[in-house]
């Protein structure tokens, strides 16, 4: 997710990156984010000033009472109460602006690297480097998601029920493949000098 600092420091570059990615209403979305951020900051400034004033007045009340300036002390107390009430509304306003800003940020994708070419399909991609042997697949080769379905390797629906989207349940040979891959990469890491550890699953 883009940070507000990225957006405020490089606004035009961010908008261009989003347009390059064909994100609709890039200018409008970024303007919304910046408007909510300005609202948050301006409200924060008023809130900070109020808190500083209330703090200063609270310190002076005791001194005024000791000096016998009861009327001034009562006036200060009333002002502190007034500031506290105003601060509740300011805090709610600031929180709302921050939440609204975050909600818009969630809808904005990351921008592509400068060297990534603009395009709508894979045909516009640029091959930067290739290596190794390229496997020639038969004409009737199936994509991985169809293979998983054909051989009953993954249960997506069960994963959603247990945890939520993005966490499938691997079954049978699918689970065996996952375990084999984990073992393979752990072995490769150990060969590279890493020390394998197994921490407790439940931690404080």
Rosetta blueprint (number, residue, H / E / L):
1 X L
2 X L
3 X L
4 X H
5 X H
6 X H
7 X H
8 X H
9 X H
10 X L
11 X H
12 X H
13 X H
14 X H
15 X H
16 X H
17 X H
18 X H
19 X H
20 X H
21 X L
22 X L
23 X L
24 X L
25 X L
26 X H
27 X H
28 X H
29 X H
30 X H
31 X H
32 X H
33 X H
34 X H
35 X H
36 X H
37 X H
38 X H
39 X H
40 X H
41 X H
42 X H
43 X H
44 X H
45 X H
46 X H
47 X H
48 X H
49 X H
50 X H
51 X H
52 X H
53 X H
54 X H
55 X H
56 X H
57 X H
58 X H
59 X H
60 X H
61 X H
62 X H
63 X H
64 X H
65 X H
66 X H
67 X L
68 X L
69 X L
70 X H
71 X H
72 X H
73 X H
74 X H
75 X H
76 X H
77 X H
78 X H
79 X H
80 X H
81 X H
82 X H
83 X H
84 X H
85 X H
86 X H
87 X H
88 X H
89 X H
90 X H
91 X H
92 X H
93 X H
94 X H
95 X H
96 X H
97 X H
98 X H
99 X H
100 X H
101 X H
102 X H
103 X H
104 X H
105 X H
106 X H
107 X H
108 X L
109 X L
110 X L
111 X L
112 X L
113 X L
114 X L
115 X L
116 X L
117 X L
118 X L
119 X L
120 X L
121 X L
122 X H
123 X H
124 X H
125 X L
126 X L
127 X L
128 X L
129 X L
130 X L
131 X L
132 X L
133 X L
134 X L
135 X L
136 X L
137 X L
138 X L
139 X L
140 X L
141 X L
142 X L
143 X L
144 X H
145 X H
146 X H
147 X H
148 X H
149 X H
150 X H
151 X L
152 X L
153 X L
154 X E
155 X E
156 X H
157 X H
158 X H
159 X H
160 X H
161 X H
162 X H
163 X L
164 X L
165 X L
166 X L
167 X L
168 X L
169 X E
170 X E
171 X L
172 X L
173 X H
174 X H
175 X H
176 X H
177 X H
178 X H
179 X H
180 X H
181 X H
182 X H
183 X H
184 X H
185 X H
186 X H
187 X H
188 X H
189 X H
190 X H
191 X H
192 X L
193 X L
194 X L
195 X L
196 X L
197 X L
198 X L
199 X L
200 X L
201 X L
202 X L
203 X L
204 X L
